[in-house]
Amino acid sequence: MSANTESLQSKKHADGLSSKMKLRMQLFARKYFTSSGVKLLLVRIVMYLLVFGLAFVFIYPFLYMIVNSLMSNADLNSSSVRWLPTELKFENYAIALQLMNGKIFAKNSLIVTVVACIGHIFSCSFIGYGFARFNFPGKNFLFMFVILAFIVPTQTLIIPSYLTYSNLKWLNTFLPLTVPAFFGFGLRGALYIFLFRQFFLTVPKSLEEAARIDGCGFMKTYWKIVFPLARATIVVALVLAVVWHWNDAYEPGIYISSPTKQFLPPRIRLIIEATNALPDQQQEMLRQLGLEDGEDTLNNAVVMAGAAIISAPVLLFFAFAQRQFMQGIERSGITGE
């Protein structure tokens, strides 16, 4: 009896699935096997092909970098090896990390990036809130200078900035790269002020009025009510700030001269110089680093491994924040009062 009951139940379950499949096929046929449905299907196919094509254009350099960073010298010189290495040579990453002295210089980059990003988030959000909510004499004139600071290249202001920091005895320290961020200046600070201003223009004033009725002052209203609402815009500004500060090589090269205070991204040139050196010089470099001085140890795969190490922190950060980043981009559009 139990076997018959189980067979009946399984048959009913199969009939239920088949009826659901039939219903789905009928709905699909009604939707797409008509003149308008065929057009809709063709439009979707074309859109997906365009999206995949554009995605491949952006993803291709990263795939090329990762694949080539794991290749041996034989794979690099083989015309039959394109995307699948015959062996995965993870030693390339260890060689690249030691050539760049990555542990020390990554620490310098991390300190400046974290401190400057924190300064930009708090100062630029506060300034953007002031431009969005308060009317004061010269408001539009000052905001014009904010836009001007975004348009004018950093190179045009580097000489007066250098002289100012020299008078303050800040040269060869991290202060020129971090302190301006706490005053809304620094690297791309004007853009973050603009983003926060555009968001705060969309926040209903009734929320702040209700907070004032409950006894909240200006700072408490901003910190407890307004600032948490800007979470999506904070993520957008934070992602952009992390990318620009981590990859910045121009300002550190101007203000910092000490070899021990250099940053990680510019160190990729050391790997390129090592791969272009003579074989005797390459072996001497490897011996100084305590690495195996085998033939053709330094090659383009090591360069790609160094590029992957430098790109990894930014890529990982964006991977965790991409959802909030896209939401923030949608909400930080240009809106009027």
Secondary structure, 3 states (H helix, E strand, C coil): CHHHHHHHHHHHHHHHHHHHHHHHHHHHHHHHCCHHHHHHHHHHHHHHHHHHHHHHHHHHHHHHHHHHHCCCHHHHHCCCCCCCCCCCCCHHHHHHHHHCCHHHHHHHHHHHHHHHHHHHHHHHHHHHHHHHHCCCCCHHHHHHHHHHHHHCCHHHHHHHHHHHHHHCCCCCCCHHHHHHHHHCCCCCHHHHHHHHHHHHCCCCHHHHHHHHHCCCCHHHHHHHHHHHHCHHHHHHHHHHHHHHHHHCCHHHHHHCCCHHHCCCHHHHHHHHHHHCCCHHHHHHHHHHCCCCCCCCCCCHHHHHHHHHHHHHHHHHHHHHHHHHHHHHHHHCCCCCC
